[in-house]
Amino acid sequence: MFDGRDPVYLQIADQIRQDVLSGALAAEEQVMSTTQYATTFRINPATAAKAFAQLVDEGVLYKRRGVGMFVAPGARERLLADARESFFTDSVDPVADAARVLGIDVEDVVDRLRARAVTAPAPTTTTDGPQGDAR
């Protein structure tokens, strides 16, 4: 499952983020424990713990002492807001800069986006593995 270039703890964190974004994990839902991750995926428990610590720091997960880790209320909304901001920063801004350099009118870019949105197939959402960074 964890075969990307990023460290395994980042892949775990990304997968949990994607599960929260897709709705596979809902607010207040318990996530697998570090021991369950270690056993299921044959990884060091410290690796899973590092991923969980990162997600706790980000406000995606929280710990109930003696019970386990849970999806924080509002986590999906925070992740969506972060992903939207990243989308504009990483995708839209460079397109706008390139269009300006090439002398392409912003309305032409918007028209192309609208046409593409109508004709492009809807993206599929999976929870089989890391799907990129949603921070």
N, C-alpha and C positions, 0 to 999 in steps of 0.2 A: 504494500500500500504506500509506504513512504519511500519513494524512489527518485524524488526530485533532487535538484542540486542544493536546495536550501537545507539547513540543518533540520533534523527530524522534529525538534521541538517547535520550530517555526511552521513546519508542515502540519503538525497537530493543531497549533493555534489557528492556522488558516482554515483547516477543515472545520473546526468548531465555529469559526466566524461564518463560514459559508452555510453551515447547518442552521445557524441562528438567522442569517439573512433569508434563506430559503423557507424558513418556517419548520424545518425538520426538528429543530429544538425551539421550544416556546419559552417565554418568560416563566420563571419559577420551576422549570423542568430540571431535574437532576441529570448531570452528565456522568459518564463513566468515571470511576475513581482512577487514581494513578496506578494502583495495583491492577485494576481491570485492563487499563491500557497496556501496561507492561506485559501482562499475561496474554492478552488478545493479539498484540502486535509484536511480541517478543522483543521488547525494548527495555532499557533501563528505566525503573520507576522515576529516577531523578530527571530523566528527559521529559516525561509527561508532566512532572511537577513543575518544571521550568516553563512549559507551555501554559499550564494553568496559572502560574504566578503572573505571567505576562498578561493573560486575559483578565485576571483580577485587577491588575494595575490599570488596565484600559477600561474597567467597568463593565466588561462583558459577562464575567462570572463573579459570584461571591460565594464565600464559604459559610456553611452552617456548621458550627463547631460540633464535632461528634457525629455528624450526619453525612456531609459530603459537599460537593460543589454543585451550584445551581446557576442557571441563566438569570442574570440580573434583570429586573424590570426596566424596560426602556432600552435594553441592549440592541434590539433590532433597529430601532429608530436611530440610535447613535451610529451604528454601523452603516446604515443607509445614508445618513448625512455625511459621514466620512467618505464613503464610496462615491457619492455624488460630487463632493468637492474634489476628490482625486480624479474623477472622470473629467471634470472641467479643466483642472490644472494639467493633467497628463495628456488628454486627447483634444479637447476643444481649443485650448489656448495655442498649442502649436499649429493647429489648422488655421486659426485666425491669423497668426503671425505669417504663415506661409501664403495665405490668400492675399494679405496686404502686400507682401513682397512681389507676388506675381501679378498684382493689380486686379485680382478677382473681387468683384463686388460682393459684399456680405449677403445681399439678397440672393445671388446665384448659389452661394454656399447653403443658405437656408433652404432654397428650393430643392437643391440636390438632396439634402438631409430629409426633407419631407417626402420626396419621391422614393428614396431608399427605405424609409420607414414603412411606406405603404407596400412596397414590393418585396422586401426582405423577409425571409422566413423568421418566425419567432425563435429566439435562442432557447436551447434546451437547458434545463437546470438539472445537474446531477449532484449526488452526495457521495460519489464513489472515490473521490480523492481531492486533493487541493486544486482549487480552481482559480488560482491567482491571488493577488493580494487585495483585500477588501478594506484596508485601513484607510 
